[in-house]
Amino acid sequence: MTGETVRVAEPRAYAEGIAGFRLLDLVVDRRVLIPRPETEGLVEQVLAWARGRWGNGEGGTVLDLGTGSGCIALSLATEGRFARIVATDVSPNALAVARANAERVGPERLPEFRLGHLFEPVVGERFDLIVSNPPYIAEPEYAELDPGVRDFEPREALVSGPDGLAHTRAILERAGEYLAPGGLVALEVDSRRAEQSAGLAWVSGFRDVRVERDVFDRPRFLLVRKERA
Ligand SMILES: C[S@@+](CC[C@H](N)C(=O)[O-])C[C@H]1O[C@@H](n2cnc3c(N)ncnc32)[C@H](O)[C@@H]1O
């Protein structure tokens, strides 16, 4: 033991204050998770599904749960032709960053940003698409995370209960109430728990359940469709 203190470097995106995500350059700081390349694939899945359903015409309402920097909602607002996008977060600090990014990006139709826990800010509403990259690290795994992540990124953006599935489970249990008939839930999941996440969708009553792979060929996107009425 030399007694030396090892200093972990601040992630580059925080040091520079900017992160690239799909077509956008977004402001980021320690109030929000740095958008990841895997999540660009989640947006791709949603855009592809929307094109299949509405073609190039305008259509569809979207709910982005846990918007963080706003990367998903703002990419959908920029690249898609959705009638309405609502983006929520439980963190007022994250929402402040998302709002700043919305001004910076300036899409034709701004997402609505709302504060609150999961579906609380949208009680009584229905959407064609519910998209989320929720926290999905298990509490016991937190200490083992890369210090570049653990020491800088917000814990509430990462950790999801003892098994890493608290948010995924809660979203799937209640998504049916907030989803229009024929609508889609698109979730980013931990690749180690993709099968388990698909099982949760099944337990929540969904029968059209698929898992798609990310750019690193890991099972990452849970796509769950609600039957048409
Ligand atoms: C993994 S980050 C994803 C952020 C962003 N969507 C992205 O893909 O980079 C999860 C986000 O969910 C938010 N969050 C955590 N618990 C929540 C809850 N119960 N309700 C709503 N948002 C929550 C966190 O504040 C964080 O911004």
Ligand as a Chemical Component Dictionary entry (heavy atoms), coordinates in Angstrom:
data_LIG
# 
_chem_comp.id                   LIG 
_chem_comp.type                 NON-POLYMER 
_chem_comp.pdbx_formal_charge   0 
_chem_comp.three_letter_code    LIG 
# 
loop_
_chem_comp_atom.comp_id 
_chem_comp_atom.atom_id 
_chem_comp_atom.alt_atom_id 
_chem_comp_atom.type_symbol 
_chem_comp_atom.charge 
_chem_comp_atom.model_Cartn_x 
_chem_comp_atom.model_Cartn_y 
_chem_comp_atom.model_Cartn_z 
_chem_comp_atom.pdbx_ordinal 
LIG C1  C1  C 0  -31.373 5.791  -16.768 1  
LIG S1  S1  S 1  -31.888 7.497  -16.590 2  
LIG C2  C2  C 0  -32.429 7.813  -18.266 3  
LIG C3  C3  C 0  -32.402 9.262  -18.660 4  
LIG C4  C4  C 0  -32.659 9.502  -20.153 5  
LIG N1  N1  N 0  -34.003 9.077  -20.528 6  
LIG C5  C5  C 0  -31.630 8.750  -20.979 7  
LIG O1  O1  O 0  -32.014 7.762  -21.643 8  
LIG O2  O2  O -1 -30.457 9.129  -20.971 9  
LIG C6  C6  C 0  -33.410 7.318  -15.687 10 
LIG C7  C7  C 0  -34.155 8.623  -15.399 11 
LIG O3  O3  O 0  -35.339 8.272  -14.679 12 
LIG C8  C8  C 0  -35.550 9.212  -13.642 13 
LIG N2  N2  N 0  -36.329 8.533  -12.594 14 
LIG C9  C9  C 0  -35.900 7.726  -11.601 15 
LIG N3  N3  N 0  -36.939 7.298  -10.858 16 
LIG C10 C10 C 0  -38.062 7.830  -11.420 17 
LIG C11 C11 C 0  -39.435 7.744  -11.108 18 
LIG N4  N4  N 0  -39.869 7.005  -10.079 19 
LIG N5  N5  N 0  -40.303 8.424  -11.878 20 
LIG C12 C12 C 0  -39.871 9.172  -12.945 21 
LIG N6  N6  N 0  -38.566 9.296  -13.267 22 
LIG C13 C13 C 0  -37.676 8.626  -12.526 23 
LIG C14 C14 C 0  -34.157 9.637  -13.209 24 
LIG O4  O4  O 0  -34.201 10.889 -12.555 25 
LIG C15 C15 C 0  -33.426 9.648  -14.547 26 
LIG O5  O5  O 0  -33.486 10.915 -15.147 27 
# 
loop_
_chem_comp_bond.comp_id 
_chem_comp_bond.atom_id_1 
_chem_comp_bond.atom_id_2 
_chem_comp_bond.value_order 
_chem_comp_bond.pdbx_ordinal 
LIG C1  S1  SING 1  
LIG S1  C2  SING 2  
LIG S1  C6  SING 3  
LIG C2  C3  SING 4  
LIG C3  C4  SING 5  
LIG C4  N1  SING 6  
LIG C4  C5  SING 7  
LIG C5  O1  DOUB 8  
LIG C5  O2  SING 9  
LIG C6  C7  SING 10 
LIG C7  O3  SING 11 
LIG C7  C15 SING 12 
LIG O3  C8  SING 13 
LIG C8  N2  SING 14 
LIG C8  C14 SING 15 
LIG N2  C9  SING 16 
LIG N2  C13 SING 17 
LIG C9  N3  DOUB 18 
LIG N3  C10 SING 19 
LIG C10 C11 SING 20 
LIG C10 C13 DOUB 21 
LIG C11 N4  SING 22 
LIG C11 N5  DOUB 23 
LIG N5  C12 SING 24 
LIG C12 N6  DOUB 25 
LIG N6  C13 SING 26 
LIG C14 O4  SING 27 
LIG C14 C15 SING 28 
LIG C15 O5  SING 29 
# 
